[in-house]
Amino acid sequence: MKHMGGRKWWGLLLAGCLAFGLTACGGDDPEPAGNGGAGAAEETEAGAAGGSQGEAGGGLVQNAEGFYEIHTAEDFAAYAQMLKDTVITAVEEKDPDSRLDQSAVLMADIHVADAISPDSGLLPLGGPYPMEEDGEEKMVQASFVGEFDGGGHTLSGLQVDVTGRGQSAGLFYQLAGYSGDSGAAARIHDLTIADSRFAGGRYVGAFVGLCRNYSILENCVTAESVTVTAEEGSAGGVAGYAEGDESLLLRCVNNGTVSGKWAGGVAGGAGGYSYLVQCDNHGAVTGPDAAGVIAEHSGSSYYDGLVIGCVNYGTVTAADGGTASGIIGENGSTVRYCVNAGLVDGGADGEAFGVGRNDGDLDGCGNIGTVSCQNPYVYQYDYSWELGTYEGLAEEEMAQMRGWTGGVNSELTPMEVSSATDGALTAALQTNEAYGAWTQGEAFPVWDGQGGLEEYQWLQENMGQ
C-alpha cells in the first residue's frame, strides 16, 4: 500500500466542485455526471466506513493501516455490499458531504463471478444503486476517495453493464479525491483486470468510468480478455473519462478491446489538468473517433493537460467514416514524446493520422507504424520523427518524409527505418537541447522519463509515490 503524505496540495476544493460538467469534443456533449434533471441519478459522495482495526460487516478485517483485506470472492462481495450500504445510508440521513473512503487491499487473485452475479446491483463500486425515497425509486451513487491497492493481483469475472441505469461503468463508478494540505488523492494501483466486460452509456473504463479531482491510477493493467463498450460515449481501456484539478494515469496498460463513440486505448477522453504518463495500448480500438491512447483531450486555453511518453502498439480503426489516430484524436492539451507503433486504419471513407490531428500543443512525437486509408495524413510536428508506412502514399512521397525534424522549418535529415532500432535516430534526436528527452527503447526511441515535466509540479510530486 502506498501513501501520498508529504505532498503540497494546491488550494481548497469548493464543496460543489465534484459536480462540474464535462465537455467532449467531436460530437454531442456528454451529460455532466451526477447532474440533476430528468432521468439523472442523484449524486452523493457517500459516507466513510470509519472503524478501527478489526472486523467489519461480512467478516471483513481491517489491517493495522486501516485497509480492508480482501482474500476471497466472498470478501470482495462483502466489501461491495458495505459500499452500497454506506451510500444508501448517507442518502437516507441526508448527509451532504460524506464520501466513500473505505480503502482496501487485495491479498490474492480473485474471480469475482464466484460471489457476484451480473444482476446483483453491487457493481460498479459506488453505484448507481436503486433505493426508494418518499415512495419513489431513484438511483444514487458516490465518489470513492480512498485507496484500492491491487497488491500486484488480478480481479476477474467482472460483468458490469449500467445501460439504462447510469452514466458511468467500471470497477468503480467515480474517483474524486480531496484537496488542501491534509488531502490525499483517490487511488487505484498495482491491479490487473481480466476476463471481464464493461458496458454503458457515457463513460466506461475497466477500472473507473470517471476520474475527477486528485485521482490517480497507477500500474493498472487491462488484460486481453477484457471488453469495454460505450456506444454513445467515451470508452477507455483503463478509464472512461478523466477530468478536474489534477488527475493522473501513470504507467497504465491496456490489452483489451475498446469500442465507443470516443474510443481510446487507455482513456476515452479527458479535460482540464489531466495527465497520461507512460501509458501503453496493445488492444484493438474502434469508433467514429478512435485513438491508440486517448480519443480526445479538451485541456484548456493554455493546454494544461499533458500526454507524455505514451506508446500505441494496437490496431486503431475508424468506424462510420470517422477518424483514427495513433495517439490522440481531438487535442486541446500538450502532447510530447509519444510514439505510434501500431496500425492506424481510416478505412475507405475515414481519416487516419499516425500520431494525431495537428491541433493543441503537439510536438516531439514519432510514428513507426502503418497508416492506412484513402487519404492518409502526414504531419511533421516540431522536433518530430517519421519512419512509418503510409499505404496511400507513393514510395517517392514517403521517401521525402523519412527522417526527423529540428522544427517545422528545418531541413529534413533523412534516415532509414533501421535507424530506429540501431540507435542512430535516438542519437540524432538527443542532439537538440530543448527536445532531446529521448532514450533508446527496444525497437525505437522512447521518452527518457524526465524531460518535459518542468511546468508540472503536482505531477512531479506524485510520480513514483
C-alpha positions as CSV (number, residue, x, y, z in Angstrom):
1,M,0.0,0.0,0.0
2,K,1.3,3.4,-0.9
3,H,0.6,6.6,1.0
4,M,0.5,10.0,-0.5
5,G,1.6,12.1,2.5
6,G,4.1,14.8,2.5
7,R,2.8,16.4,-0.8
8,K,2.0,20.0,-1.4
9,W,-1.7,20.4,-2.4
10,W,-2.9,23.5,-4.2
11,G,-5.9,25.4,-2.9
12,L,-9.1,24.2,-1.4
13,L,-11.8,22.4,-3.4
14,L,-15.2,24.1,-3.2
15,A,-18.0,21.8,-1.9
16,G,-19.7,21.8,-5.3
17,C,-16.6,21.1,-7.3
18,L,-17.3,17.4,-7.8
19,A,-20.5,18.3,-9.8
20,F,-19.0,20.4,-12.6
21,G,-19.8,19.3,-16.1
22,L,-17.6,17.5,-18.7
23,T,-17.3,18.6,-22.3
24,A,-16.3,16.2,-25.0
25,C,-15.1,17.3,-28.4
26,G,-16.1,16.0,-31.8
27,G,-19.8,15.4,-31.1
28,D,-22.6,15.8,-28.7
29,D,-21.5,16.9,-25.2
30,P,-21.7,14.2,-22.6
31,E,-24.0,14.9,-19.8
32,P,-22.4,16.1,-16.6
33,A,-22.0,13.2,-14.1
34,G,-24.3,13.4,-11.2
35,N,-26.1,16.4,-12.5
36,G,-29.8,16.7,-11.6
37,G,-32.6,16.7,-14.2
38,A,-34.9,14.2,-15.9
39,G,-33.6,10.7,-15.6
40,A,-30.4,11.7,-13.9
41,A,-29.1,9.8,-10.9
42,E,-28.6,11.6,-7.6
43,E,-25.0,12.2,-6.6
44,T,-23.8,11.9,-3.1
45,E,-20.2,11.2,-2.2
46,A,-21.3,8.7,0.4
47,G,-20.1,8.1,3.9
48,A,-17.0,7.0,5.4
49,A,-17.0,3.5,6.9
50,G,-14.8,4.6,9.8
51,G,-14.0,2.0,12.3
52,S,-10.7,0.7,13.7
53,Q,-8.7,-2.4,13.3
54,G,-10.9,-5.5,13.5
55,E,-13.9,-7.0,11.7
56,A,-16.5,-5.1,9.6
57,G,-19.7,-6.4,8.1
58,G,-19.5,-9.7,6.3
59,G,-16.4,-10.7,8.2
60,L,-14.1,-8.2,6.5
61,V,-10.9,-7.4,8.5
62,Q,-9.1,-4.1,8.6
63,N,-5.3,-4.3,8.9
64,A,-3.2,-2.0,11.1
65,E,-3.2,0.6,8.3
66,G,-7.0,0.6,8.1
67,F,-7.3,-1.2,4.8
68,Y,-10.0,-3.9,4.4
69,E,-8.2,-7.1,3.4
70,I,-9.8,-9.0,0.5
71,H,-8.7,-12.6,0.4
72,T,-11.7,-14.2,-1.4
73,A,-14.6,-13.5,-3.7
74,E,-16.8,-13.6,-0.7
75,D,-14.7,-10.8,0.9
76,F,-15.0,-8.8,-2.3
77,A,-18.8,-9.2,-2.3
78,A,-18.9,-8.1,1.4
79,Y,-16.8,-5.0,0.5
80,A,-19.1,-4.2,-2.4
81,Q,-22.1,-4.6,-0.1
82,M,-20.6,-2.3,2.5
83,L,-20.0,0.4,0.0
84,K,-23.6,0.1,-1.3
85,D,-25.0,0.2,2.3
86,T,-22.9,3.3,3.1
87,V,-24.2,5.2,0.0
88,I,-27.8,4.4,0.8
89,T,-27.4,5.3,4.5
90,A,-25.9,8.6,3.6
91,V,-28.8,9.5,1.4
92,E,-31.3,8.4,4.0
93,E,-29.6,10.6,6.6
94,K,-29.3,13.4,4.1
95,D,-25.5,13.7,4.6
96,P,-24.5,16.4,2.1
97,D,-20.7,15.9,2.1
98,S,-19.7,12.4,3.2
99,R,-17.6,10.2,0.8
100,L,-16.5,6.6,0.3
101,D,-13.1,6.3,1.9
102,Q,-13.0,2.6,2.8
103,S,-9.6,1.7,1.5
104,A,-9.0,-1.9,0.6
105,V,-6.1,-4.2,-0.4
106,L,-6.3,-7.5,-2.5
107,M,-4.5,-10.4,-0.8
108,A,-4.9,-12.9,-3.7
109,D,-6.1,-13.3,-7.3
110,I,-9.9,-13.3,-7.1
111,H,-12.6,-14.4,-9.6
112,V,-15.4,-12.1,-8.7
113,A,-18.1,-14.1,-10.6
114,D,-18.0,-16.8,-7.9
115,A,-19.8,-14.4,-5.5
116,I,-21.3,-11.5,-7.5
117,S,-23.8,-12.1,-10.3
118,P,-24.2,-9.6,-13.2
119,D,-27.6,-8.6,-11.9
120,S,-26.6,-8.2,-8.3
121,G,-26.5,-4.4,-8.5
122,L,-23.3,-4.3,-6.5
123,L,-21.1,-3.1,-9.3
124,P,-19.7,-0.6,-10.2
125,L,-18.4,0.1,-6.7
126,G,-20.0,3.3,-5.7
127,G,-23.2,2.9,-7.7
128,P,-25.5,3.7,-9.2
129,Y,-27.8,1.8,-6.7
130,P,-31.6,1.8,-6.6
131,M,-33.4,2.9,-3.5
132,E,-36.8,4.1,-2.5
133,E,-37.4,7.6,-1.0
134,D,-40.7,9.2,-0.4
135,G,-42.4,6.4,-2.2
136,E,-40.4,6.8,-5.4
137,E,-37.5,4.7,-6.7
138,K,-34.3,6.6,-7.7
139,M,-30.7,5.8,-8.4
140,V,-27.9,7.0,-6.1
141,Q,-24.1,6.9,-6.4
142,A,-20.9,8.0,-4.7
143,S,-17.4,9.1,-5.3
144,F,-14.6,6.9,-4.0
145,V,-11.9,9.0,-2.2
146,G,-9.8,6.1,-0.7
147,E,-7.2,3.8,-1.9
148,F,-7.7,0.4,-3.7
149,D,-4.4,-1.5,-3.6
150,G,-4.3,-4.4,-6.0
151,G,-1.2,-5.8,-4.4
152,G,0.0,-7.0,-7.8
153,H,-3.0,-9.3,-8.1
154,T,-5.8,-9.9,-10.6
155,L,-9.5,-9.4,-10.4
156,S,-11.5,-11.4,-13.0
157,G,-15.1,-12.2,-13.7
158,L,-16.4,-8.7,-13.6
159,Q,-19.6,-8.2,-15.6
160,V,-20.7,-4.6,-15.4
161,D,-23.4,-3.1,-17.5
162,V,-25.1,0.2,-16.5
163,T,-27.1,0.6,-19.6
164,G,-30.4,2.2,-18.7
165,R,-29.5,2.8,-15.0
166,G,-26.5,5.1,-15.0
167,Q,-23.8,7.1,-16.9
168,S,-20.6,5.6,-15.6
169,A,-19.3,2.0,-15.7
170,G,-16.1,0.3,-14.5
171,L,-14.8,-1.4,-11.4
172,F,-15.5,1.9,-9.7
173,Y,-18.2,4.4,-10.7
174,Q,-16.1,7.5,-10.0
175,L,-12.9,8.6,-8.2
176,A,-12.6,12.0,-6.7
177,G,-10.0,12.9,-4.1
178,Y,-9.6,15.8,-1.6
179,S,-7.6,19.0,-1.9
180,G,-5.9,21.0,0.8
181,D,-2.7,20.4,2.8
182,S,-4.2,17.4,4.6
183,G,-5.8,16.0,1.5
184,A,-5.0,12.8,-0.4
185,A,-5.7,11.5,-3.9
186,A,-8.2,8.8,-4.6
187,R,-6.1,5.9,-5.9
188,I,-6.2,2.6,-7.7
189,H,-2.9,0.9,-8.2
190,D,-1.0,-2.3,-8.9
191,L,-4.0,-4.2,-10.2
192,T,-4.9,-6.3,-13.3
193,I,-8.4,-6.8,-14.5
194,A,-9.0,-9.9,-16.7
195,D,-11.9,-12.0,-18.2
196,S,-14.4,-9.1,-17.7
197,R,-16.9,-7.0,-19.6
198,F,-17.8,-3.3,-19.1
199,A,-20.7,-1.5,-20.9
200,G,-22.7,1.6,-20.5
201,G,-23.7,4.9,-21.9
202,R,-21.5,7.9,-21.3
203,Y,-18.3,7.0,-19.5
204,V,-16.9,3.4,-19.5
205,G,-13.5,2.2,-18.4
206,A,-12.3,-1.1,-16.9
207,F,-11.1,0.5,-13.7
208,V,-13.3,3.6,-13.5
209,G,-15.9,5.4,-15.5
210,L,-14.9,8.9,-14.3
211,C,-11.7,10.2,-12.7
212,R,-12.1,13.6,-11.1
213,N,-10.2,15.9,-8.8
214,Y,-7.0,14.4,-7.3
215,S,-7.4,10.9,-8.7
216,I,-4.5,8.6,-9.5
217,L,-4.5,5.3,-11.5
218,E,-1.0,3.7,-11.4
219,N,0.2,0.4,-12.8
220,C,-3.4,-0.6,-13.8
221,V,-3.4,-3.3,-16.5
222,T,-6.3,-4.4,-18.6
223,A,-5.9,-8.0,-19.9
224,E,-6.6,-9.1,-23.4
225,S,-9.8,-10.9,-22.2
226,V,-11.5,-7.6,-21.3
227,T,-14.0,-5.7,-23.5
228,V,-15.1,-2.1,-22.9
229,T,-18.0,-0.6,-24.8
230,A,-19.7,2.8,-24.7
231,E,-21.7,3.1,-27.9
232,E,-22.8,6.7,-27.3
233,G,-20.0,8.0,-25.1
234,S,-16.3,7.8,-24.0
235,A,-14.7,4.3,-23.7
236,G,-11.2,3.7,-22.5
237,G,-9.4,0.5,-21.7
238,V,-8.4,1.9,-18.3
239,A,-10.7,5.0,-17.7
240,G,-13.7,6.3,-19.5
241,Y,-13.0,10.0,-18.8
242,A,-10.5,12.0,-16.6
243,E,-11.4,15.5,-15.5
244,G,-10.8,18.1,-12.9
245,D,-7.9,19.7,-10.9
246,E,-5.2,17.0,-11.2
247,S,-6.0,13.5,-12.3
248,L,-3.2,11.1,-13.3
249,L,-3.0,7.9,-15.3
250,L,0.6,6.6,-14.7
251,R,2.2,3.6,-16.3
252,C,-1.2,2.0,-17.2
253,V,-1.5,-0.6,-19.9
254,N,-4.5,-1.8,-22.0
255,N,-4.5,-5.1,-23.8
256,G,-8.3,-5.3,-24.1
257,T,-10.8,-4.5,-26.8
258,V,-12.3,-1.0,-26.7
259,S,-15.2,0.5,-28.7
260,G,-17.2,3.7,-28.3
261,K,-18.2,7.0,-29.9
262,W,-15.0,8.3,-28.5
263,A,-12.7,5.3,-28.0
264,G,-9.2,5.4,-26.6
265,G,-6.9,2.5,-25.8
266,V,-6.1,4.0,-22.3
267,A,-8.8,6.7,-21.9
268,G,-11.8,7.7,-23.9
269,G,-11.4,11.4,-23.0
270,A,-10.0,14.0,-20.6
271,G,-10.2,17.6,-19.7
272,G,-8.6,20.2,-17.5
273,Y,-5.4,19.3,-15.6
274,S,-5.5,15.6,-16.5
275,Y,-2.2,13.7,-17.2
276,L,-1.4,10.5,-19.0
277,V,2.2,9.5,-18.4
278,Q,4.0,6.4,-19.8
279,C,0.8,4.6,-20.7
280,D,0.7,1.9,-23.4
281,N,-2.0,0.4,-25.6
282,H,-1.8,-3.1,-27.2
283,G,-5.5,-3.6,-27.7
284,A,-7.9,-3.1,-30.6
285,V,-9.7,0.2,-30.6
286,T,-12.7,1.1,-32.8
287,G,-15.0,4.0,-33.1
288,P,-16.0,7.1,-35.1
289,D,-13.3,8.9,-33.1
290,A,-10.7,6.3,-32.2
291,A,-7.2,6.7,-30.9
292,G,-4.5,4.4,-29.6
293,V,-4.1,6.3,-26.3
294,I,-6.9,8.9,-25.8
295,A,-9.7,9.9,-28.2
296,E,-10.0,13.5,-27.1
297,H,-8.4,15.8,-24.5
298,S,-10.1,19.1,-24.2
299,G,-7.4,20.5,-22.0
300,S,-7.8,24.3,-21.5
301,S,-6.9,27.5,-23.3
302,Y,-3.4,27.1,-22.0
303,Y,-3.1,23.4,-23.0
304,D,-2.7,22.5,-19.3
305,G,-3.4,18.8,-19.8
306,L,-0.4,16.5,-20.6
307,V,0.0,13.3,-22.6
308,I,3.7,12.3,-22.4
309,G,5.8,9.2,-23.0
310,C,2.9,7.0,-24.2
311,V,3.1,4.3,-26.9
312,N,0.4,2.7,-29.1
313,Y,1.1,-0.8,-30.4
314,G,-2.5,-1.8,-31.1
315,T,-4.8,-1.6,-34.1
316,V,-6.9,1.6,-34.3
317,T,-9.9,1.5,-36.7
318,A,-12.2,4.4,-37.7
319,A,-15.9,3.4,-37.8
320,D,-18.6,5.0,-39.9
321,G,-16.2,7.2,-41.9
322,G,-14.7,8.7,-38.8
323,T,-11.1,9.3,-37.7
324,A,-8.4,7.0,-36.5
325,S,-5.3,8.4,-34.7
326,G,-2.2,6.6,-33.4
327,I,-2.0,8.5,-30.2
328,I,-4.7,11.3,-29.8
329,G,-7.7,12.5,-31.7
330,E,-9.2,15.9,-30.8
331,N,-6.5,17.7,-28.8
332,G,-6.6,20.7,-26.6
333,S,-3.7,19.6,-24.4
334,T,0.1,19.3,-24.5
335,V,1.4,16.1,-26.2
336,R,5.1,15.2,-26.0
337,Y,7.4,12.2,-26.7
338,C,4.6,9.8,-27.7
339,V,5.1,7.1,-30.4
340,N,2.7,5.2,-32.6
341,A,4.0,1.7,-33.5
342,G,0.6,0.1,-34.5
343,L,-1.8,0.0,-37.4
344,V,-4.0,3.1,-37.8
345,D,-6.8,2.3,-40.3
346,G,-9.2,5.0,-41.5
347,G,-10.9,2.7,-44.0
348,A,-12.2,3.8,-47.4
349,D,-14.2,6.8,-46.1
350,G,-12.4,7.9,-43.0
351,E,-9.2,9.7,-42.0
352,A,-6.0,8.4,-40.4
353,F,-3.2,10.1,-38.5
354,G,0.0,8.5,-37.5
355,V,0.1,10.5,-34.2
356,G,-2.9,12.8,-34.1
357,R,-4.6,15.9,-35.6
358,N,-2.4,18.9,-35.9
359,D,-4.1,20.9,-33.1
360,G,-3.4,21.6,-29.4
361,D,0.3,21.8,-28.4
362,L,1.6,18.7,-30.1
363,D,5.2,18.1,-31.0
364,G,8.2,15.9,-30.2
365,C,6.4,12.7,-31.2
366,G,7.1,9.9,-33.6
367,N,5.5,7.3,-35.8
368,I,6.9,4.0,-36.9
369,G,3.6,2.2,-37.5
370,T,1.4,1.7,-40.6
371,V,-1.2,4.3,-41.6
372,S,-3.9,3.1,-44.0
373,C,-6.8,4.9,-45.6
374,Q,-7.7,6.5,-48.9
375,N,-6.1,9.8,-47.9
376,P,-3.7,9.4,-45.0
377,Y,-2.3,12.4,-43.2
378,V,1.3,13.0,-42.5
379,Y,2.2,15.9,-40.2
380,Q,5.7,17.0,-39.4
381,Y,5.4,18.4,-35.9
382,D,8.2,20.4,-34.2
383,Y,11.1,18.0,-33.4
384,S,9.1,15.0,-34.5
385,W,10.3,11.9,-36.4
386,E,8.5,9.8,-39.1
387,L,9.6,6.4,-40.1
388,G,6.2,4.9,-40.6
389,T,4.5,3.3,-43.7
390,Y,1.6,5.2,-45.3
391,E,-0.2,2.8,-47.6
392,G,-1.9,5.6,-49.5
393,L,1.3,7.4,-50.5
394,A,3.6,6.6,-53.3
395,E,7.1,5.4,-52.3
396,E,8.7,8.6,-53.6
397,E,6.4,10.7,-51.5
398,M,7.1,8.6,-48.4
399,A,10.9,8.8,-49.0
400,Q,10.6,12.6,-48.5
401,M,9.0,12.1,-45.1
402,R,11.5,9.7,-43.7
403,G,13.8,11.2,-41.0
404,W,13.4,13.7,-38.2
405,T,13.0,17.4,-37.9
406,G,14.6,20.1,-35.8
407,G,11.5,22.2,-36.3
408,V,8.9,22.5,-38.9
409,N,11.0,25.0,-40.9
410,S,14.2,23.0,-40.6
411,E,15.7,20.8,-43.3
412,L,14.8,17.2,-43.0
413,T,17.6,14.8,-42.1
414,P,16.8,11.6,-44.0
415,M,17.1,8.3,-42.1
416,E,16.5,4.7,-42.9
417,V,13.9,2.7,-41.0
418,S,16.7,0.6,-39.4
419,S,17.9,3.8,-37.7
420,A,15.1,3.4,-35.1
421,T,16.5,0.0,-34.0
422,D,20.2,0.7,-34.2
423,G,20.1,3.9,-32.1
424,A,21.0,6.3,-34.9
425,L,17.7,8.1,-34.7
426,T,17.8,8.4,-30.9
427,A,21.2,9.9,-31.1
428,A,20.1,12.4,-33.7
429,L,17.0,13.4,-31.5
430,Q,19.2,13.8,-28.5
431,T,21.3,16.5,-30.2
432,N,18.5,19.0,-29.7
433,E,18.8,20.6,-26.3
434,A,15.2,21.7,-26.0
435,Y,13.6,18.4,-27.2
436,G,16.2,15.7,-26.6
437,A,14.3,13.8,-23.9
438,W,14.6,10.5,-25.8
439,T,16.4,7.3,-24.9
440,Q,16.7,4.1,-26.9
441,G,13.9,1.6,-26.4
442,E,13.8,-2.0,-27.6
443,A,12.9,-1.1,-31.2
444,F,12.6,2.7,-31.4
445,P,13.2,5.9,-29.4
446,V,11.1,6.3,-26.2
447,W,10.7,9.1,-23.6
448,D,13.5,9.3,-21.1
449,G,11.1,9.7,-18.2
450,Q,12.4,13.1,-17.2
451,G,12.3,15.8,-19.8
452,G,9.2,18.0,-20.4
453,L,7.9,17.9,-16.8
454,E,9.3,21.2,-15.6
455,E,6.0,23.0,-15.5
456,Y,4.0,20.2,-13.8
457,Q,4.8,20.4,-10.1
458,W,1.9,18.2,-8.9
459,L,2.8,15.6,-11.4
460,Q,6.4,15.5,-10.4
461,E,5.5,15.2,-6.7
462,N,3.2,12.3,-7.4
463,M,5.2,10.2,-9.8
464,G,6.7,7.2,-8.1
465,Q,4.9,7.7,-4.9
